[in-house]
Amino acid sequence: MNQQQRQDAIIELVRRQGYASIEQLTEHFTVTPQTIRRDLNTLANEGRIRRVHGGAGLESSTVNTAYSTRKTLNLEAKQRIASLLARHVPDHASLFINIGTSNEVIAEALLDHQGLEVITNNLNVAAILQHKEDFNVIIAGGQVRSRDGGIIGEATIDFINQFKVDYGIIGISGIDEDGSLLEFDYQEVRVAQAILRNSRQVFLATDHSKFRRNPVVRQGNLAQLDALFTDREPPEAIMRLLKQHDVALHLA
């Protein structure tokens, strides 16, 4: 069993039991406590488990990881994903970009493009793109979340509904094995659903840590996507759904 297989198996064990101790995991996988501690620290940094004294528990389904932490999690993978996605967006296209740290990295990757029109409910995305003189950057109105610069609320939804764009670029906090796209904030989800409805093509960018993560709010389904951009092959159940719904998979 290699490291990736062991870490996936640790997550499944913690998911079944709700908690697993270092002692139990060491015995179960016949490895040293130091190896298990490294695995748990890696998985906790990716947001896939919650590190607790003496072992690991389930990641919360109701509270997201702090924005400052998410900014640095899997940054290299996010940069590879962003670069790949940017190559699928032509110059002079119109697009939505919603809330999320992956989308902020995508905004940076789009700076080499020409003549984009970008509608966003993410103040950080707007700040990244604002200096590009040939871009037209439009910020949605609404309530600004202090923790991450996301803009949400009824006014935001009304604003998004005024547009029909070429590409909707969305992020996500979790993807369930049944294909559900999951988030933590109900108001954020309602804005994202408006983006899904008003985009000719929908691109989802997410690193591998979001597979099987279990936020509480349903945003949509894999079937609504045109393409998924990620850094590792998804679990088998998700792969089947991608093929079933003809969703293109792009691996960075």
N, C-alpha and C positions, 0 to 999 in steps of 0.2 A: 504494500500500500504506500503510494507516494504522499508527499505533503498535502497536495490539493485534495486527494481522496480522503485523507485523514481529517482534514479540516471540515470538509463537507459532512463526513460521518459524525464529527463532534457536534455540528449544528443540528443534525437529525436527532442525536441522542438528547441534547439539551431541549430540543423542541418537544420530544415525547415526554420527558420527565419534568420539564420546567426548571431544573437545576441539575448540575453535575459537578462533583468535586474533582480537584486535581488528582487525588488518590484514586478515585473510581476510573478516571480517564486514563491514568497511567497504567492501571491494571488491565483495562479493557483493550488498549492498543499496544500493550507491551513495549512501551517507550519510557524514557526517563521523565521525571517531573519537570526538568528544564525544557524538554521538548514540548510538553503540554503547555507550560507557561508561555512559551514563545507563540504557540498556535493560538492560545486564548488572547494574548495581547494583539496579535495580528487581526483576529476576527473582531475583537472589540474596536480596534481602530477603524475597521471597515464598517462598523455599525451593524454587524450581523448578530452579535451577542452582547450581553451586558456583563462586564467583568465585575465580579464580587469577591469578597475575601474568601480565599480557599477554593475558588472554582468559577463557574459561570452560570448566568441565568438568561432568560429570554430578553431580547430587546423590547422596549416598550412599544405597544401598538398605538399609544395615544399621544406620546411626546416625542418630537423629532430631536435628533442630535443638534447641539448648538451650532449656529451658523458659523462661528469662528472656527469650530472644529471641522465642519463639513468643507470649508474652504480649502483645507489642506489634505483631506482624505482622498487617497487614490488620485492625486493630482496628475501624475504622469499618465495614468490611464485616461483621465479626462482630456488631457491635451492631445493624446493620440486620437481619441474619439472625435474631438472637435475638429482636428485637421482633416480627418476622413469625411466627416459630414460637410464641412465647408466646400470640399471638392464637388459635392453634389448640388450645390446652390449656384446657379449661373449669375453672372453680372446682370444688373438692371432688373432683378427680381423683387417682388414684394413678399414680406414675411412677418409673421408674429413670432416673438420670442418671449416666453413666459418666465416665471420665477424659478430659480434654482442655480446652484453653483456651477453645474455642468454647462448651463446655458450662458453663464458669464464667461466661461472659457471659450465657448463657441463664438460669442461676440468678438473676442480678441482674434480668433481665427478668421473671422470675416473681414478684418480690416484691410486685407489685400484686394478685396472685391471693388467693383466700380458700380456706382449708381443704384445702390440698394435703397429700398423704402422699407423701414423697419417700424412696426408698431409693437410697443412693449409695455408690460405692466411691471417692469423691473427697473428700478432707478439705477442699479449698478450697471445693467446693460446699456442704458441710455448714456451714462457717464463714460463708458468705454467707447461708444460709437460717436459721441457728440462732436469730436474734433475732425471727423471725416467730412470735408466740405461737400463732396459729391453725394453723400448719403442724406436722405430725408428721414429723420428720426422723430417719431411721434410717440408721446407718452400718454398712456391712458390716465384718466382722472379716477379719483376714488380715495380710499383710506390707505395711508402708507403704514406698513408694519415697521416698527422701529427696529426689530431684531434683524431684518435682512433686506430692507428696502423694497419689499414686494408691495404692490398696489392691488387692493381687493375691494369688493363691495358691489352693490347694485349699480352704482354709477360706472364702475369699470366694465361690468357686463354689457350695459347699454352702449358704452363706447365701442367695445369690441364688435358688437353686432352691426355697427355701421360699415364694416369692411368685409371684403372678400379677397383673400390674398392667395398668392401662389403656394407658399409653404408655411405651415405652422410647425414651429420647432418647440417641443415641449420636453420638460424633465419629469421625473417621477421619484417618489420615495420608496416604492416597492412594487414588485410584480408577482402576483400569486400564481401558483401552478395552474389554476383554472383560467388564466389569462386576464384576470382583473388588474387594472392599473390603479394603484392605491396611494393615497395621500393622508396627511395628518389634519389638514385644515379644510373644513367644509366650504368656507368662503373662497379659498384659493381654488378648490376643485370646481366651483361653479364658473369661475373665470376661465379655467382651462377647458371646460366643456364648451364654452362659447367659442374658444379658439378652435377646437376640434370641428365644430359645426361650420365655421367660416373659413376653412382652409381647403384649397384644392388638393393638396398633398400634405400629409402629416408625418413628420420625422420625430421619432423618440430617441433621445440620447441618454444613455444610462450605463454606468459601469457595473461590473459583475456583482458588486455587493448588494444590489437592489433585488436580485432574484430571490424569491421566497421570503423577503422581508414582509412584515405584516402590519402596515399602518391600517387605521380603522375606517377610513373614508374611501368609498369607491368612486374613482374619477371616470373610468371608462373601461375599454377592453382592447386587447391586442388587435382584434378584428377591425378596429377603427384606424389602424396605422397603415401607412404605405411602406415605411421602412423603419427598422430598428438598428441603431448604431450602438455597438457595445465592444468590450475588449476581450471577452471570453465567450465560448459557445454556451448558450443558455442550457438549463436542465432539459432533459428529454421531453418532459410534458410540454414545456413552452416551445421547444423545437417543433413538436407535432402541430401545435396551434398556429405557429408561423406558416408552416407549409399548408395547413388546411385553409387559412385565410389569405394565402398568397401575399404575405408580408415579406418584403426583401430583408435579408439579414446581412449587415455589413460589419465585419470584425476588424477592429483596429489592432 
